[in-house]
Amino acid sequence: MENAPLMEQARATQTERSTQPQPTAPVTARDWDERVDRATAKLPERAQRMVRWLREPARFPVRLVAAILLMLGGIFSILPVLGLWMLPLGLALLAQDVPGLKVPMEKSARWIERQWRRWRGR
């Protein structure tokens, strides 16, 4: 029974490791693209076609104008019809063409998901 203290120490170390948060993989732009693809797949077929059309590289001018209009609408959210929902949607649309926005958008989405789970008590 000489090994009993060693076994207890190993169990304690294993318990400590399991309670510590596991390091997560770094967030990449591909994570954001995959999130958009998953969200698009949940839309009705007509909306899916529209999103795919809008995400085509040749649609840059349309995306840019739409993103700017959405962000401006989000800024003027005190007016009827316009709302804060427009600001993140405009940023998400702009992230399609500005790769530097994809990682912050993915991090923000993950933070919102964590807060949502915490708020819902899961």
mmCIF file of the C-alpha atoms, coordinates in Angstrom:
data_MODEL
# 
_entry.id   MODEL 
# 
loop_
_atom_site.group_PDB 
_atom_site.id 
_atom_site.type_symbol 
_atom_site.label_atom_id 
_atom_site.label_alt_id 
_atom_site.label_comp_id 
_atom_site.label_asym_id 
_atom_site.label_entity_id 
_atom_site.label_seq_id 
_atom_site.pdbx_PDB_ins_code 
_atom_site.Cartn_x 
_atom_site.Cartn_y 
_atom_site.Cartn_z 
_atom_site.occupancy 
_atom_site.B_iso_or_equiv 
_atom_site.pdbx_formal_charge 
_atom_site.auth_seq_id 
_atom_site.auth_comp_id 
_atom_site.auth_asym_id 
_atom_site.auth_atom_id 
_atom_site.pdbx_PDB_model_num 
ATOM 1   C CA . MET A 1 1   ? 0.000   0.000  0.000   1.00 0.00 ? 1   MET A CA 1 
ATOM 2   C CA . GLU A 1 2   ? 3.003   2.176  -0.447  1.00 0.00 ? 2   GLU A CA 1 
ATOM 3   C CA . ASN A 1 3   ? 1.486   3.549  -3.668  1.00 0.00 ? 3   ASN A CA 1 
ATOM 4   C CA . ALA A 1 4   ? -1.732  4.783  -1.993  1.00 0.00 ? 4   ALA A CA 1 
ATOM 5   C CA . PRO A 1 5   ? -0.439  8.329  -1.328  1.00 0.00 ? 5   PRO A CA 1 
ATOM 6   C CA . LEU A 1 6   ? 0.810   8.545  -4.891  1.00 0.00 ? 6   LEU A CA 1 
ATOM 7   C CA . MET A 1 7   ? -2.569  7.431  -6.245  1.00 0.00 ? 7   MET A CA 1 
ATOM 8   C CA . GLU A 1 8   ? -4.376  10.003 -4.102  1.00 0.00 ? 8   GLU A CA 1 
ATOM 9   C CA . GLN A 1 9   ? -2.032  12.720 -5.291  1.00 0.00 ? 9   GLN A CA 1 
ATOM 10  C CA . ALA A 1 10  ? -2.608  11.682 -8.925  1.00 0.00 ? 10  ALA A CA 1 
ATOM 11  C CA . ARG A 1 11  ? -6.401  11.795 -8.410  1.00 0.00 ? 11  ARG A CA 1 
ATOM 12  C CA . ALA A 1 12  ? -6.176  15.240 -6.810  1.00 0.00 ? 12  ALA A CA 1 
ATOM 13  C CA . THR A 1 13  ? -4.057  16.516 -9.692  1.00 0.00 ? 13  THR A CA 1 
ATOM 14  C CA . GLN A 1 14  ? -6.499  15.049 -12.224 1.00 0.00 ? 14  GLN A CA 1 
ATOM 15  C CA . THR A 1 15  ? -9.449  16.692 -10.424 1.00 0.00 ? 15  THR A CA 1 
ATOM 16  C CA . GLU A 1 16  ? -7.653  20.052 -10.428 1.00 0.00 ? 16  GLU A CA 1 
ATOM 17  C CA . ARG A 1 17  ? -7.008  19.749 -14.152 1.00 0.00 ? 17  ARG A CA 1 
ATOM 18  C CA . SER A 1 18  ? -10.625 18.882 -14.935 1.00 0.00 ? 18  SER A CA 1 
ATOM 19  C CA . THR A 1 19  ? -11.951 21.886 -13.007 1.00 0.00 ? 19  THR A CA 1 
ATOM 20  C CA . GLN A 1 20  ? -9.581  24.330 -14.653 1.00 0.00 ? 20  GLN A CA 1 
ATOM 21  C CA . PRO A 1 21  ? -10.821 25.880 -17.901 1.00 0.00 ? 21  PRO A CA 1 
ATOM 22  C CA . GLN A 1 22  ? -9.287  24.156 -20.890 1.00 0.00 ? 22  GLN A CA 1 
ATOM 23  C CA . PRO A 1 23  ? -7.304  26.402 -23.231 1.00 0.00 ? 23  PRO A CA 1 
ATOM 24  C CA . THR A 1 24  ? -9.251  27.109 -26.386 1.00 0.00 ? 24  THR A CA 1 
ATOM 25  C CA . ALA A 1 25  ? -7.889  27.219 -29.877 1.00 0.00 ? 25  ALA A CA 1 
ATOM 26  C CA . PRO A 1 26  ? -7.180  30.702 -31.218 1.00 0.00 ? 26  PRO A CA 1 
ATOM 27  C CA . VAL A 1 27  ? -10.038 32.357 -33.037 1.00 0.00 ? 27  VAL A CA 1 
ATOM 28  C CA . THR A 1 28  ? -9.549  32.655 -36.778 1.00 0.00 ? 28  THR A CA 1 
ATOM 29  C CA . ALA A 1 29  ? -11.313 34.330 -39.682 1.00 0.00 ? 29  ALA A CA 1 
ATOM 30  C CA . ARG A 1 30  ? -12.334 30.870 -40.879 1.00 0.00 ? 30  ARG A CA 1 
ATOM 31  C CA . ASP A 1 31  ? -14.333 30.440 -37.626 1.00 0.00 ? 31  ASP A CA 1 
ATOM 32  C CA . TRP A 1 32  ? -16.413 33.489 -38.549 1.00 0.00 ? 32  TRP A CA 1 
ATOM 33  C CA . ASP A 1 33  ? -16.948 32.235 -42.100 1.00 0.00 ? 33  ASP A CA 1 
ATOM 34  C CA . GLU A 1 34  ? -18.091 28.859 -40.747 1.00 0.00 ? 34  GLU A CA 1 
ATOM 35  C CA . ARG A 1 35  ? -20.472 30.587 -38.308 1.00 0.00 ? 35  ARG A CA 1 
ATOM 36  C CA . VAL A 1 36  ? -22.001 32.573 -41.169 1.00 0.00 ? 36  VAL A CA 1 
ATOM 37  C CA . ASP A 1 37  ? -22.337 29.372 -43.218 1.00 0.00 ? 37  ASP A CA 1 
ATOM 38  C CA . ARG A 1 38  ? -24.089 27.583 -40.316 1.00 0.00 ? 38  ARG A CA 1 
ATOM 39  C CA . ALA A 1 39  ? -26.445 30.520 -39.762 1.00 0.00 ? 39  ALA A CA 1 
ATOM 40  C CA . THR A 1 40  ? -27.188 30.731 -43.490 1.00 0.00 ? 40  THR A CA 1 
ATOM 41  C CA . ALA A 1 41  ? -28.045 27.023 -43.600 1.00 0.00 ? 41  ALA A CA 1 
ATOM 42  C CA . LYS A 1 42  ? -30.800 27.641 -41.030 1.00 0.00 ? 42  LYS A CA 1 
ATOM 43  C CA . LEU A 1 43  ? -32.535 30.225 -43.225 1.00 0.00 ? 43  LEU A CA 1 
ATOM 44  C CA . PRO A 1 44  ? -35.383 29.475 -45.649 1.00 0.00 ? 44  PRO A CA 1 
ATOM 45  C CA . GLU A 1 45  ? -34.205 28.565 -49.166 1.00 0.00 ? 45  GLU A CA 1 
ATOM 46  C CA . ARG A 1 46  ? -35.003 31.972 -50.658 1.00 0.00 ? 46  ARG A CA 1 
ATOM 47  C CA . ALA A 1 47  ? -33.041 33.785 -47.934 1.00 0.00 ? 47  ALA A CA 1 
ATOM 48  C CA . GLN A 1 48  ? -30.152 31.327 -48.373 1.00 0.00 ? 48  GLN A CA 1 
ATOM 49  C CA . ARG A 1 49  ? -29.963 32.165 -52.068 1.00 0.00 ? 49  ARG A CA 1 
ATOM 50  C CA . MET A 1 50  ? -29.992 35.873 -51.268 1.00 0.00 ? 50  MET A CA 1 
ATOM 51  C CA . VAL A 1 51  ? -27.164 35.536 -48.707 1.00 0.00 ? 51  VAL A CA 1 
ATOM 52  C CA . ARG A 1 52  ? -25.087 33.395 -51.069 1.00 0.00 ? 52  ARG A CA 1 
ATOM 53  C CA . TRP A 1 53  ? -25.634 35.968 -53.829 1.00 0.00 ? 53  TRP A CA 1 
ATOM 54  C CA . LEU A 1 54  ? -24.610 38.782 -51.505 1.00 0.00 ? 54  LEU A CA 1 
ATOM 55  C CA . ARG A 1 55  ? -21.464 36.944 -50.365 1.00 0.00 ? 55  ARG A CA 1 
ATOM 56  C CA . GLU A 1 56  ? -20.125 36.481 -53.905 1.00 0.00 ? 56  GLU A CA 1 
ATOM 57  C CA . PRO A 1 57  ? -16.885 38.461 -54.441 1.00 0.00 ? 57  PRO A CA 1 
ATOM 58  C CA . ALA A 1 58  ? -18.375 40.410 -57.362 1.00 0.00 ? 58  ALA A CA 1 
ATOM 59  C CA . ARG A 1 59  ? -21.053 41.875 -55.050 1.00 0.00 ? 59  ARG A CA 1 
ATOM 60  C CA . PHE A 1 60  ? -18.571 44.041 -53.131 1.00 0.00 ? 60  PHE A CA 1 
ATOM 61  C CA . PRO A 1 61  ? -20.195 47.384 -54.060 1.00 0.00 ? 61  PRO A CA 1 
ATOM 62  C CA . VAL A 1 62  ? -23.634 46.143 -53.014 1.00 0.00 ? 62  VAL A CA 1 
ATOM 63  C CA . ARG A 1 63  ? -22.256 44.797 -49.700 1.00 0.00 ? 63  ARG A CA 1 
ATOM 64  C CA . LEU A 1 64  ? -20.402 48.018 -48.988 1.00 0.00 ? 64  LEU A CA 1 
ATOM 65  C CA . VAL A 1 65  ? -23.443 50.234 -49.562 1.00 0.00 ? 65  VAL A CA 1 
ATOM 66  C CA . ALA A 1 66  ? -25.695 47.890 -47.566 1.00 0.00 ? 66  ALA A CA 1 
ATOM 67  C CA . ALA A 1 67  ? -23.194 47.705 -44.688 1.00 0.00 ? 67  ALA A CA 1 
ATOM 68  C CA . ILE A 1 68  ? -22.846 51.487 -44.508 1.00 0.00 ? 68  ILE A CA 1 
ATOM 69  C CA . LEU A 1 69  ? -26.622 51.982 -44.598 1.00 0.00 ? 69  LEU A CA 1 
ATOM 70  C CA . LEU A 1 70  ? -27.157 49.357 -41.894 1.00 0.00 ? 70  LEU A CA 1 
ATOM 71  C CA . MET A 1 71  ? -24.509 50.894 -39.638 1.00 0.00 ? 71  MET A CA 1 
ATOM 72  C CA . LEU A 1 72  ? -25.964 54.378 -40.123 1.00 0.00 ? 72  LEU A CA 1 
ATOM 73  C CA . GLY A 1 73  ? -29.401 52.980 -39.332 1.00 0.00 ? 73  GLY A CA 1 
ATOM 74  C CA . GLY A 1 74  ? -27.980 51.451 -36.170 1.00 0.00 ? 74  GLY A CA 1 
ATOM 75  C CA . ILE A 1 75  ? -26.534 54.788 -35.106 1.00 0.00 ? 75  ILE A CA 1 
ATOM 76  C CA . PHE A 1 76  ? -29.958 56.428 -35.503 1.00 0.00 ? 76  PHE A CA 1 
ATOM 77  C CA . SER A 1 77  ? -31.709 53.694 -33.554 1.00 0.00 ? 77  SER A CA 1 
ATOM 78  C CA . ILE A 1 78  ? -33.926 56.184 -31.725 1.00 0.00 ? 78  ILE A CA 1 
ATOM 79  C CA . LEU A 1 79  ? -36.018 56.556 -34.883 1.00 0.00 ? 79  LEU A CA 1 
ATOM 80  C CA . PRO A 1 80  ? -38.889 54.164 -35.661 1.00 0.00 ? 80  PRO A CA 1 
ATOM 81  C CA . VAL A 1 81  ? -37.991 51.045 -37.703 1.00 0.00 ? 81  VAL A CA 1 
ATOM 82  C CA . LEU A 1 82  ? -34.275 51.659 -37.250 1.00 0.00 ? 82  LEU A CA 1 
ATOM 83  C CA . GLY A 1 83  ? -32.662 49.846 -34.379 1.00 0.00 ? 83  GLY A CA 1 
ATOM 84  C CA . LEU A 1 84  ? -29.470 48.676 -32.774 1.00 0.00 ? 84  LEU A CA 1 
ATOM 85  C CA . TRP A 1 85  ? -29.856 45.335 -34.570 1.00 0.00 ? 85  TRP A CA 1 
ATOM 86  C CA . MET A 1 86  ? -28.707 47.112 -37.723 1.00 0.00 ? 86  MET A CA 1 
ATOM 87  C CA . LEU A 1 87  ? -25.225 47.977 -36.409 1.00 0.00 ? 87  LEU A CA 1 
ATOM 88  C CA . PRO A 1 88  ? -23.927 44.411 -35.862 1.00 0.00 ? 88  PRO A CA 1 
ATOM 89  C CA . LEU A 1 89  ? -25.581 43.273 -39.089 1.00 0.00 ? 89  LEU A CA 1 
ATOM 90  C CA . GLY A 1 90  ? -23.752 46.033 -40.973 1.00 0.00 ? 90  GLY A CA 1 
ATOM 91  C CA . LEU A 1 91  ? -20.467 45.061 -39.316 1.00 0.00 ? 91  LEU A CA 1 
ATOM 92  C CA . ALA A 1 92  ? -21.062 41.406 -40.189 1.00 0.00 ? 92  ALA A CA 1 
ATOM 93  C CA . LEU A 1 93  ? -21.666 42.367 -43.796 1.00 0.00 ? 93  LEU A CA 1 
ATOM 94  C CA . LEU A 1 94  ? -18.550 44.536 -43.844 1.00 0.00 ? 94  LEU A CA 1 
ATOM 95  C CA . ALA A 1 95  ? -16.508 41.691 -42.329 1.00 0.00 ? 95  ALA A CA 1 
ATOM 96  C CA . GLN A 1 96  ? -17.017 39.769 -45.572 1.00 0.00 ? 96  GLN A CA 1 
ATOM 97  C CA . ASP A 1 97  ? -14.604 42.237 -47.227 1.00 0.00 ? 97  ASP A CA 1 
ATOM 98  C CA . VAL A 1 98  ? -12.464 43.350 -44.269 1.00 0.00 ? 98  VAL A CA 1 
ATOM 99  C CA . PRO A 1 99  ? -10.665 40.255 -42.959 1.00 0.00 ? 99  PRO A CA 1 
ATOM 100 C CA . GLY A 1 100 ? -9.501  42.169 -39.875 1.00 0.00 ? 100 GLY A CA 1 
ATOM 101 C CA . LEU A 1 101 ? -13.123 42.362 -38.703 1.00 0.00 ? 101 LEU A CA 1 
ATOM 102 C CA . LYS A 1 102 ? -13.770 38.619 -38.819 1.00 0.00 ? 102 LYS A CA 1 
ATOM 103 C CA . VAL A 1 103 ? -11.854 37.694 -35.658 1.00 0.00 ? 103 VAL A CA 1 
ATOM 104 C CA . PRO A 1 104 ? -13.408 40.463 -33.507 1.00 0.00 ? 104 PRO A CA 1 
ATOM 105 C CA . MET A 1 105 ? -16.854 39.517 -34.853 1.00 0.00 ? 105 MET A CA 1 
ATOM 106 C CA . GLU A 1 106 ? -16.276 35.852 -33.962 1.00 0.00 ? 106 GLU A CA 1 
ATOM 107 C CA . LYS A 1 107 ? -15.013 36.772 -30.494 1.00 0.00 ? 107 LYS A CA 1 
ATOM 108 C CA . SER A 1 108 ? -18.058 38.993 -29.970 1.00 0.00 ? 108 SER A CA 1 
ATOM 109 C CA . ALA A 1 109 ? -20.395 36.223 -31.106 1.00 0.00 ? 109 ALA A CA 1 
ATOM 110 C CA . ARG A 1 110 ? -18.764 33.768 -28.699 1.00 0.00 ? 110 ARG A CA 1 
ATOM 111 C CA . TRP A 1 111 ? -19.028 36.269 -25.846 1.00 0.00 ? 111 TRP A CA 1 
ATOM 112 C CA . ILE A 1 112 ? -22.723 36.818 -26.609 1.00 0.00 ? 112 ILE A CA 1 
ATOM 113 C CA . GLU A 1 113 ? -23.292 33.059 -26.650 1.00 0.00 ? 113 GLU A CA 1 
ATOM 114 C CA . ARG A 1 114 ? -21.586 32.670 -23.262 1.00 0.00 ? 114 ARG A CA 1 
ATOM 115 C CA . GLN A 1 115 ? -23.649 35.503 -21.789 1.00 0.00 ? 115 GLN A CA 1 
ATOM 116 C CA . TRP A 1 116 ? -26.837 34.046 -23.252 1.00 0.00 ? 116 TRP A CA 1 
ATOM 117 C CA . ARG A 1 117 ? -26.127 30.628 -21.719 1.00 0.00 ? 117 ARG A CA 1 
ATOM 118 C CA . ARG A 1 118 ? -25.299 32.207 -18.377 1.00 0.00 ? 118 ARG A CA 1 
ATOM 119 C CA . TRP A 1 119 ? -28.452 34.324 -18.446 1.00 0.00 ? 119 TRP A CA 1 
ATOM 120 C CA . ARG A 1 120 ? -30.593 31.341 -19.346 1.00 0.00 ? 120 ARG A CA 1 
ATOM 121 C CA . GLY A 1 121 ? -28.976 29.359 -16.542 1.00 0.00 ? 121 GLY A CA 1 
ATOM 122 C CA . ARG A 1 122 ? -27.463 26.571 -18.585 1.00 0.00 ? 122 ARG A CA 1 
# 
